[in-house]
Amino acid sequence: MVYILVVWCLFRGQAFGTRHPCPHVDSVDVSTVVYVPPEEIFEFLMDFPGYARYSKYLKDVAQQGDGSPGTKYALRFAWWKLSYTARSEVIAIDRPTEIDWKITKDLHATGHWRITPLPDEIPDGEDHACEVRLTVEFDPGSASSDALDLPRLVSMDWVIEKVKPLIQEEAERVVERIVADLEGCRREVELTIHTSPDAV
């Protein structure tokens, strides 16, 4: 799911144009509830290379480091005639509740995984409940216009319109698959989109 949001941020940045004279921070903030212990969720989220098995567009993930702060990842995705490699770095962890990372190429962006136990929301038949929340903050004006090598006669506007519904579908599919592996069975998963009080 990380790479999906990174790619969406990149497309949004390019849709807004090239660099702004003044930085503007935008964000994507989503969460869901998973019924497993926080330690299991944390270990799962730390396995960035494992994300590739959940997505039809993420082809592979290369890792440099042991997962601790300073570890770098290259997430390569491909769709149609386009390919892109998102590069990220872990900047802080607080086991088993927080993972902070940043994008190191083509876009000024940081991301934060937060795992919050919900002891008062454990349903019958379950032993644990945790909110898993991903927040990505980015400057859309920092998106590099050279990040995607478009075929001749293909406009960025056309690509954005084609990719937007794919990103939504892919996000839902990936989250359902991840939750199914964590919990041991498939179920319908609800994604909550968080907005700031002053959002328009």
N, C-alpha and C positions, 0 to 999 in steps of 0.2 A: 504493500500500500504506500510505502514511502516513495518509491519511484513514481507511482501514479500521480501523487500530489506534486512532486518535483516537476514532472513533465507538464502538468497543467499550469503550474506557476510560470514555467518558461513560455508556454503558449500565450498565457494572459499578458505577460510582459511584452511579448512581441506584438500582440494585438493592440497594445496601448502605444506602440511606437518605440523609438530609440530612447536613449538616456534622457532622464529629466534633469533640469538644472538643479532641482532640489530633491533629495531623496523622499520617497513616499513609501511607507510600510503598509503592506496589505497582509492578510492572513487567511489561512484555512484551518478550521478547528472542528474535528470530528471525534466521536467516541462511540463505544458500544460496551455492553456488559458481558463478561465471560465468567463461567462458573467453575473456575479452577484456582488453585492457590497463586498468590502473586509471584512466588519464586519460579513457578513453571512458566508463567507468562513472560517474566523477565528473560529467562534463558532462551525462550523462543524468539523474542524480539531481538536479542543480541545476535541471533544467527542470520545475519544479512544474506549470506550466500544461499541460504535455504529458501529465500523468497522466490527464487526463480521457478521453483516447482509449482507455484500457485498461479502463475500468470502465463497467458499465451503470447504476451508481447515482451516480457522480460526474458532475455535469452540466457544471460549468465551474469554472475557477480564475482569479481576478482577482489580478494582481500589482501591487504598488506598490514600485518600486525596481529595481535592476539585478542582483539576485541576491546582492549582497554583504551582510555583516552589517547588520541594520536593515531589510532588505527584508521586506515584509509580504505575506501571501497570504490570500485568502478562498476556501475550498474548499466549494462548494455541492453537497450531495447530496440525492437525493430517492428515497423508496421508499414505495409504497402512498400513503397520504394524508399522509405525514410529509415534512418537509423540514428540513434543518439546514445551517447554514454554519459550518464550523470555521475559526477564524482563527489563523494562526501567523505567526511571525517568525523569520528566520534570525538567530542570535546569534553564530555563529563559523564560520569555515571554515579548513581547512588543506589546500589543494590538493596532490595529488589523493586524499587519504585520509580526510578528516573533514568532516562537515557537522553542525552543532549547531543546533537550533531549539527553540522553545517555543510552547505554545498560549497565546494571549492573551485568551481569552474562554471562560467557562463551566466551565473545568477547570484546575486547577494541574497542568501536565504539561510535561515536556521530552523531546526526542527526539534521538537521535544516530545518524547513518549512519557506519559505519566500513568502509573498503575496505582489505583486507589482502592483498597479493600472496602467493601460495603457490608459490614456485619449485620446491619438492620434490614438488608434487602435479600437475604438468602432464602430462596424458595424451598418448599417442601421437597425432599428427595435430594437436595444438594448440600454440600458441606462448605462451599465457598462462593463468594460473589465479588467480582472486582470490576471497576470501571477502567477500561483501557482507552486512553485519550491521546490523540496525535494533534499537535499544533505546529503549523508551518508558518513562519513569518518571512516575508520577502519584499524586496523592492522591485516592483514590476518594471521600472525604468532602467534597471541594471541588466535586463536580459540582453544577451549578446545577439546581434543580428546575424552573426556568422555561425551560430550554434547548429542550425539545420541547413544542410545543403539541399535545397529544393531542386527538383527536376526543372528543365526549361519549360516555360509556359504554365507553370503551376504557381499560384499565388498563395501567400501565407493565409489570407482570408479563407480561401477554399479549404486549406488544410485544417484550420481551426474549426470550421463548421463540421468537417468530417470527424475530427478527433473528439470533440466535446461529448457526444453521446457515448462513444467508445470508452472514454475515461470513467463516466458514471457507471456503465455496465460492468466494466472491469473492476472497479472499486468494490462494488457489491459482490461480485463473484469471488474475488480474492478474499474478502473478509469472511464470507460464508465458508470457504474452504479452510481458512486458517482456524476459525472457531471450531469447525468439525474435527480437525486434527487435535486441537487442544482438549476438547471435551469428549472426544471419542465417538460422536454421532452427529449427523447432519440435522440442522434445524434452521428455521427462518431467523435471520439476524437483523436486528434493528440498528441502523446507523443514525446517531443524533448529530445534527449540524448545529454548532454553537455560534451565536453571533454576539457581538458586543452591544451594550445598551444603546450606543449612539450610531449603530449601523443603519444605513439607509435601505 
